[in-house]
Amino acid sequence: MTLAIPRHLTTAELESGLDVIREAPKNGGVLELIVRRPSVGEREVLEEGELDPAVGLVGDSWSRRGSRRSVDGGPHPEMQINIMSARVVALVAQEKERWPLAGDQLFVDMDLGAANLPPGTRLGLGSAIIEVTPEPHTGCGKFIERFGVDAQKFVNAPKHEELNLRGINAKVVTRGAIRVGDRLTKVFGR
């Protein structure tokens, strides 16, 4: 089954969604979607998953992919888990079936802004603990292809930088099970 590609939103249409994005919960957010990427271009939507400090989301290809940003060219330890705001992806993707195209593993209804979740903040999620890392998460060519150039400019706009609209990176601190509907709570940080 091929999904119909909706019209890409304009900058003005995207900007009109900022108020809803800014209203996201500061603590006690909800995990809305888990997406495993078993190989490049492949997506598996999961109801539950396992987070592990060595491999990230169990079954995801992160541990087998190199990164231009890592010192040794291997998987970047600060980019193990990609997290995107459910409110932002709902806006840019327009249909929930298209959320996995963003390429992130976890989609949460929570304020991902730097003031709320600065690097070093630890979050409880299911029985796992993850930690927000300082490595920036930015939109790439695939993001443009799937959601449009205005969406890429919107999520990376310097005037919205503090909101982390494209999302944040994290690493797994404590192994544990996660499920859609689990609450994210701050266990260390602001």
N, C-alpha and C positions, 0 to 999 in steps of 0.2 A: 504494500500500500504506500503510495506517495502522497505526502501532504501537500495541499495547495499552498502556494507561497502568497501570503497576504501582501498587500502594498506596504512598502516600507514607510514608516512614519517620518514626518518632517521634523525639523528642529523645534518649531513652534508647538507641534503636537506633543513631542517628548517633554519639552519644558513645562507644558500644562500639567504633567503628572508629578511634578516635584513636591507639591503639598502632600499628596498621598504617601510618597516615599518618606518624607520627613516625619510622618506620623507613626512610623514603625516603632514597635516596643523597644525600649532601652535594655530591658532584662526580661527574661522569661519568653523569649521568642520561640517560634515553632518551626521544626524541620518539616518543610512542605514536600520536598522531593529529594530522592537519592538517585544518582546516576553513576553507574560504573562504566568505564571506558576500557573494555578488554583489549582493544587494539585501536590504532589510528582510524578515526572516522566511525567507529562502532560505538553504540550506546545501549546500555541495558538499564531500564528503569526498575528500581528495586523497592520493595516495601520495607525491607530490613537489610542491614549489612553489618560488617565487622570492621572496626578501625584498629590498626596495628601500628606501633611505632616503627617497625622495620619496613613495612610495605604500603602504609597509608590505608586506603580503602581496599580490603582484601579482594583480589580478582581484578583490580584496576591496573592499567598499564603504567602508572607513574613510575614504579620501581624498575621498569625496563626501558624507560625513555631517557635520553640524554637531554641536557639543557645547556644552551649557550651561556646561561648566567652562572652555572656552577663552575667551581675552580677546576675540577677534573673532567668536565664534560659529561659526567654522569647525571643521574636524577638529582635535582636540586633539593636538599633537605629542608629548605625553608618554603618550598612550594609543593609540599606533599598533598595537601588538601586545598582545593579551590572552592571558595564559598561565594555565592551571589545572593543578593537580596531578591526574595520572591516578588516583591513589589516592582523592582526594576525590571526583572526578566518578564514579568507579566505585561509590563508596558511595552518593552521593545519587541517581544516575541508575539504578542497579541493573542496567542492561543497556547494553552498549557501543553498541548502535544508538541509544541515547538521549543519548549524550555530546554530540553536536553541538547539542542543545537548550540547553546551558549558554550558548551564544553566544560562546565563546572560539575563537581560531584555532589555538592550540597547546596540546596536552595532553601533559604530560611527567611521567615518573617521576623526580622530583627534589624535594628539600626546598626549598620556596619561602619558607620562614620568613625573617623580617627579619634574624635573626642570621646565616643562611647566605648570603642574597642581598640585602644592603642596597642601596638606591638607589645607582647609579653602578657596580655590578658589571657587568662585561662578560662575555658568554658566547659561546663559539664554538659554532655549530650548523651542520653541513654546512660550506659555504664562506662562510657569513654570520657577522657579529658583531652581536649585539644588546646593548642596555644596559638594565638594570632602572631604571625611573623612580620618582620618589617619589609619583606620583599614585595614590591608593587605588583599589582595584578592589572593588566591593561588589555584593551581590546586589540585584536590582531586582524589580519586579512580575512580569516575565516569568519570572524564576527561581522565584518563589513559585508561579506558575501551573503550571509544569512539574514542580517537585520538592517543593512544599509549604512552608507557612509555617515548620514546624520546621526544614527544611533551610536556609531563608534566615536564620533566627535562629542556627542552628548555625554557618554559615560567617561570619557577621558578629558573633558573640558577643565582647564585650570580653575575656572570659577566654581566648579563643583567638586574639586579634588578632595575636600574634607569629608565628603559624603561616601567616598569609595563606591561610586555607582557601578563600576565594573566588578567590584567584589574585593575580597581579601584572600590572602594566603594563610595557611595554618599548617601545623604539624601535629601529629598524634603524640601525646605524652603518656597516656594510660590506655592500654588496650580495652576495648569494650564493644558491646553490641549497640546498634542504633536502629531506630525504626521511624518511619514517617509518622509524624504527630508528636515525637519526643520534644521536650522543651529544652532550650538552650539557656543555661543560667551561668552567670559569672561566678567563678569560684576563686578567682584572684585577679585583681586589676581594679580599675576605677569603678 
